[in-house]
Amino acid sequence: MNYKAIAIYTSEDVRWRGKPVAEALLAFVQGLKLAARCSVTRGVAGSYENGELATLKLEILSFKMPLKIEIVLPASEAARVLPTIQDMVVDGIVSVSDLNVVSHRTQKHLIPRHLRVRDVMTASPQRVRATTPASDVVRILLSGQFNSIPVVDDLDRPIGMITQGDLIARGGMPVRLGLMQPLGQENLDAVLKEMANTTARQIMTAPVVAVAEDRFLSEAVDLMLKNKLKRLPVVDAGGKLIGVLARLDVFRTITTEMPDWEAMRAGNVVLANVRVVQDIMRADTQTVTPETSVEEVMRVIDTNDIQRVAVVTAEGKFLGLISDHDLLGLFSGHKVGIWDRLASKLTFTALGQRHRAVVEQARKQTAGEVMKTDLVTVGPESPIDEAIRLMVAHQIKRLPVVGPDGAFLGIVSRDSLLRAAIVDTP
C-alpha cells in the first residue's frame, strides 16, 4: 500500500486566513473525505531560522511554540493536495516522504463524533404560544411541511411540543397531516373552524424534552430514540429556544459529512462496523397481489392500522405500493364520502358501507391498477448510508427493499436508520 507522509514544521502563531494554521489544515484534511489521517504535535521548545527562541521557561515565556503537523494519505492523492498545503503554510517547512503501509483499518461511524447539536440543528425555528389556536398550529405545519412544533412561554423557553399525534388525539384533527390537503379548501376550512376553540396548551405534550445546543449530536440522537421523538427543541444556556433538531437534519448531516467509504474500500482500507440494509429492514410488511381488489386492500390497511401495502406477484416480486393517500383519491368524486372519512374518522371499510357506489368501484378495480410504480428502492446489501442518501435526495420516509431477483424483502424506515446510526457511535 503506497502512502505518502506530509510533515509540516511551523509554529502556533502562524495563521491562515485568520485561523491558526493547524486548525485550518485539520479542517482542510477533514473536508477532503479521503483515507487520510492528520495529527498535530506541540513542542516544548524550539528555535527558528530568524534567530527567535521558543521555550517554556518563565523568564522568557514564548507564545510561539513549535508545531509538527503530519498528514498520512494514499500516494495517489498527495499530488492533488500538496499545492494547497504549500499555500496554507505561509511560515514553515513542508516535506514529503514515502510510507510503506502494511495495513489500514478504520471504524465506520455514520455520525461524526465531534459534531454538536448546534452544528446540525435548524436555527430560528417556527414556534407557537400556549394561547395559539390549534387551527393556526395546523396551518403552520401544513405550510412548513413538518409534523411537530414547539410551544414557548413569554421568555421564549419551550414548555411543550405539539405533534401530529397530539393534534389527532386532543385537537380534533381527523387524520394525519399528509391527508389534510386532499380535503379541498372548503372542507379544510370547516375542519380548522372546528379546531379554532382549542389552544396549544390544551393539546401539547408536556413537560418538553429539550436538548442543549452544546451536546454531542450522538447524545441528542440517543435522546430522540429513547423518548420516541422525531424532533427535539434546542435551547441555549439560558433555556431559550434557538433551534430544532429533526431526524432529517441528522440524515442530511450524514450524507454531507461522511467520507467516500466506497473509495476507501477500493483503496484497500478495511472498514469495521459496516452494516447493510438487510440488518435493519422490517420484513413483516403486509403485501397484496396485483389482482387483489381495492376493496380488499382497504380492509388490509384498516385491519392492520398501516399507511401502505406492497404489491407483489405470486412469486413475491415487487411491483409497487398503495398508500392510504392513494385510496382516499378513490373518493374524489364523492365529496360526502371524503367528509365522512375525515370528520367521522371512519375506516375505509365503514366508509364504503355508507357509499355503495364506491364499494362497487373498489370491487372492480384491482391493486395493480391503482398502485404507484415509480418508486425508489434499495438492495439488501446496500450500505445503510446509501439508504439514508436516497431518503434525503428523494424526500421519502420509507424505502422498499428489493432483492437482486426483484423479490420484495421488506421496508426500511427513518426510525430504523436512525437507530442504526447511533448503534455505530460509542
WOBEL-V169493 format. One record per backbone hydrogen bond with DSSP energy under -1.0 kcal/mol. CO is the residue of the C=O (numbers start at 1). NH is the residue of the N-H. If there is no record, write none. Layout:
BEGIN
co;nh
CO;NH
CO;NH
END
This chain:
BEGIN
co;nh
1;101
2;75
3;99
4;73
5;97
6;71
7;95
8;69
9;93
10;67
11;14
14;21
16;19
19;16
20;24
21;25
22;26
23;27
24;28
25;29
26;30
27;31
33;260
34;36
37;72
39;70
41;68
46;54
48;51
52;48
54;46
55;62
57;60
57;61
65;12
66;43
67;10
68;41
69;8
70;39
71;6
72;37
73;4
74;77
77;81
78;82
81;85
82;86
83;87
84;88
85;89
88;90
93;9
95;7
97;5
99;3
99;101
104;270
106;272
112;115
115;217
116;119
117;120
117;121
122;244
128;152
129;132
130;201
132;200
133;137
134;138
135;139
136;140
137;141
138;142
139;143
140;144
141;145
141;146
149;162
150;128
151;159
151;160
153;156
156;241
157;153
160;151
161;205
162;149
163;167
164;168
165;169
166;170
167;173
176;179
177;180
180;183
181;184
184;188
185;189
186;190
187;191
188;192
189;193
190;194
191;195
195;198
198;134
200;204
205;161
211;235
212;215
213;118
215;117
216;220
217;221
218;222
219;223
220;224
221;225
222;226
223;227
224;229
230;247
232;245
233;211
234;242
234;243
235;213
236;239
240;236
242;124
243;234
244;122
245;232
246;250
247;251
248;252
249;253
250;254
251;255
252;256
253;257
254;258
259;261
260;264
261;265
262;266
263;267
264;269
265;268
270;106
272;108
275;384
276;279
277;280
277;281
282;411
283;285
286;310
288;312
289;292
290;368
292;367
293;297
294;298
295;299
296;300
297;301
298;302
299;303
300;304
301;306
307;324
309;322
310;288
311;319
311;320
313;316
316;408
317;313
320;311
321;372
322;309
323;327
324;328
325;329
327;330
328;331
329;332
331;334
334;338
335;339
336;340
337;341
338;342
339;343
340;344
347;351
348;352
349;353
350;354
351;355
355;359
356;360
357;361
358;362
359;363
360;364
361;365
362;294
362;295
365;294
366;369
366;370
367;371
372;321
373;375
378;402
379;382
380;278
382;277
383;387
384;388
385;389
386;390
387;391
388;392
389;393
390;394
391;396
397;414
399;412
400;378
401;409
401;410
403;406
406;318
407;403
410;401
411;282
412;399
413;417
414;418
415;419
416;420
417;421
418;422
419;423
420;424
422;425
END
